[in-house]
Amino acid sequence: MGTNEQLVEFCKEHQITCLTNQPMKEYTSFEIGGDAKVMVKPSSIVQIQQVLRFCNTAGVTPLIIGNGSDLLVCDEGIARPVIQVGGAFSGIRIENGDQLVCEAGVTLAKACTFAWEHSLTGMEFAYGIPGNVGGAVYMNAGAYGGEMKDIVACVTHVTMAGEVETICGDACNFGYRHSAYTDNGCCIAEVRFQLSVGDATEIRAKMDDLMNRRVTKQPLEFPSGGSTFKRPVGDYASALIDRCGLKGRRVGGAMVSEKHAGFLINYDHATCADVLALVKVVQDEVKEKTGFELECEIKHITG
Ligand SMILES: Cc1cc2nc3c(=O)[nH]c(=O)nc-3n(C[C@H](O)[C@H](O)[C@H](O)COP(=O)(O)OP(=O)(O)OC[C@H]3O[C@@H](n4cnc5c(N)ncnc54)[C@H](O)[C@@H]3O)c2cc1C
């Protein structure tokens, strides 16, 4: 029996939800990607511990996903186990008056709305980022002058060996679209945000303003992974791509958005290969015409 078959049996034995042959296009905002051979959906920290221990012992590195809004999954699909930290981890609460504690599967939209309902400010920048709290911390997601780094106090995770730990402050090692989790393979289970008491009307106004800016400027009507490239030092990826006349450039079903040059969109049943080929076209032309090297922000996931 192969590792995946053993994992399916293990999950059955421990009553952990485990599905086979799940199309990754249904789990990603890009709507691209072949099947995950095995998709585990734990519903408690204990179940995350059990699955990670199993993987650790079997010597396989699972792919942990949240809301799939930053993932470009290969067309061939994913042979290693995928662990989705999703809706089962949707607990949210206020502690000590100004701390928001969210399980990793809470969407940023829900977290921001909850903060507003309790007159807590600091998180408005994240309203409209279509990820979960776990994925946002992993990525140190940010927008409009704010980033997770500014508001995360502590993160509770499960290590590959199945231990539950909490890290705070500098140990999170936040950088631009980077965190300790980019390197350590742990599964984020819960996040404690330090916010401040503010004015609910002002908080709502800021959230609405930022959402309006997104709706106006971003091609939200097409599947995508958000901004495809990281911001290079000294300029903006979208401005560079626009200056090179690349808006509307297509490879297969992938296209550089006409609305926002920083977004490569799934215009018409694009494959992962289409998007990767378009990424290369953009990188090559931008390098040739401006000298800037664009690095991908979206995560290209292979088998
Ligand atoms: C329309 C659109 C707009 C966007 N705008 C922004 C923006 O303004 N700013 C911004 O920063 N990003 C933006 N993004 C990208 C994306 O929404 C963020 O990176 C988001 O934080 C990813 O969260 P997720 O839950 O979808 O993570 P996923 O896409 O599921 O995963 C992203 C990474 O996090 C890891 N991960 C996920 N959950 C966990 C967990 N529980 N434990 C450990 N690792 C985990 C995954 O392995 C993967 O490497 C946008 C995307 C779209 C489609």
The ligand as a MOL file (V3000), in Angstrom:
LIG
                    3D

  0  0  0     0  0            999 V3000
M  V30 BEGIN CTAB
M  V30 COUNTS 53 58 0 0 0
M  V30 BEGIN ATOM
M  V30 1 C -8.3050 39.1490 -6.1310 0
M  V30 2 C -7.1560 38.9430 -5.1800 0
M  V30 3 C -6.6460 40.0230 -4.4850 0
M  V30 4 C -5.5760 39.8420 -3.5970 0
M  V30 5 N -5.0970 40.9260 -2.9100 0
M  V30 6 C -4.0600 40.7680 -2.0650 0
M  V30 7 C -3.5310 41.8870 -1.3550 0
M  V30 8 O -4.0100 43.0000 -1.4500 0
M  V30 9 N -2.4650 41.6630 -0.5240 0
M  V30 10 C -1.9160 40.4380 -0.3650 0
M  V30 11 O -0.9580 40.2930 0.4020 0
M  V30 12 N -2.3900 39.3540 -1.0480 0
M  V30 13 C -3.4440 39.4930 -1.8720 0
M  V30 14 N -3.9270 38.4090 -2.5540 0
M  V30 15 C -3.2700 37.0940 -2.4010 0
M  V30 16 C -3.8790 36.1990 -1.2830 0
M  V30 17 O -5.2340 36.5270 -1.0520 0
M  V30 18 C -3.1050 36.3470 0.0170 0
M  V30 19 O -1.7650 35.9500 -0.1250 0
M  V30 20 C -3.7470 35.5020 1.1470 0
M  V30 21 O -3.1640 35.8570 2.3670 0
M  V30 22 C -3.5790 34.0050 0.9450 0
M  V30 23 O -4.3820 33.3460 1.9060 0
M  V30 24 P -5.0450 31.9220 1.5770 0
M  V30 25 O -5.7860 31.4750 2.8020 0
M  V30 26 O -5.8370 31.9970 0.3470 0
M  V30 27 O -3.7560 31.0640 1.4010 0
M  V30 28 P -3.3730 29.9310 0.2650 0
M  V30 29 O -3.4680 30.5850 -1.0560 0
M  V30 30 O -4.2890 28.7710 0.5020 0
M  V30 31 O -1.9260 29.6140 0.6780 0
M  V30 32 C -0.9150 30.5920 0.5700 0
M  V30 33 C 0.3530 30.0590 1.2650 0
M  V30 34 O 0.0790 29.9320 2.6580 0
M  V30 35 C 0.2820 28.5900 3.0970 0
M  V30 36 N -0.7620 28.3210 4.1070 0
M  V30 37 C -2.0960 28.5330 3.9810 0
M  V30 38 N -2.7310 28.2230 5.1310 0
M  V30 39 C -1.7760 27.7940 6.0060 0
M  V30 40 C -1.7960 27.3280 7.3540 0
M  V30 41 N -2.9340 27.2320 8.0740 0
M  V30 42 N -0.6130 26.9600 7.9150 0
M  V30 43 C 0.5530 27.0430 7.2270 0
M  V30 44 N 0.6200 27.4700 5.9430 0
M  V30 45 C -0.5200 27.8490 5.3450 0
M  V30 46 C 0.1680 27.7350 1.8520 0
M  V30 47 O 0.9380 26.5500 1.9720 0
M  V30 48 C 0.7360 28.6620 0.7780 0
M  V30 49 O 2.1480 28.5650 0.7280 0
M  V30 50 C -5.0020 38.5570 -3.4300 0
M  V30 51 C -5.5260 37.4650 -4.1440 0
M  V30 52 C -6.6030 37.6480 -4.9930 0
M  V30 53 C -7.1530 36.4730 -5.7350 0
M  V30 END ATOM
M  V30 BEGIN BOND
M  V30 1 1 1 2
M  V30 2 1 2 3
M  V30 3 2 2 52
M  V30 4 2 3 4
M  V30 5 1 4 5
M  V30 6 1 4 50
M  V30 7 2 5 6
M  V30 8 1 6 7
M  V30 9 1 6 13
M  V30 10 2 7 8
M  V30 11 1 7 9
M  V30 12 1 9 10
M  V30 13 2 10 11
M  V30 14 1 10 12
M  V30 15 2 12 13
M  V30 16 1 13 14
M  V30 17 1 14 15
M  V30 18 1 14 50
M  V30 19 1 15 16
M  V30 20 1 16 17
M  V30 21 1 16 18
M  V30 22 1 18 19
M  V30 23 1 18 20
M  V30 24 1 20 21
M  V30 25 1 20 22
M  V30 26 1 22 23
M  V30 27 1 23 24
M  V30 28 2 24 25
M  V30 29 1 24 26
M  V30 30 1 24 27
M  V30 31 1 27 28
M  V30 32 2 28 29
M  V30 33 1 28 30
M  V30 34 1 28 31
M  V30 35 1 31 32
M  V30 36 1 32 33
M  V30 37 1 33 34
M  V30 38 1 33 48
M  V30 39 1 34 35
M  V30 40 1 35 36
M  V30 41 1 35 46
M  V30 42 1 36 37
M  V30 43 1 36 45
M  V30 44 2 37 38
M  V30 45 1 38 39
M  V30 46 1 39 40
M  V30 47 2 39 45
M  V30 48 1 40 41
M  V30 49 2 40 42
M  V30 50 1 42 43
M  V30 51 2 43 44
M  V30 52 1 44 45
M  V30 53 1 46 47
M  V30 54 1 46 48
M  V30 55 1 48 49
M  V30 56 2 50 51
M  V30 57 1 51 52
M  V30 58 1 52 53
M  V30 END BOND
M  V30 END CTAB
M  END
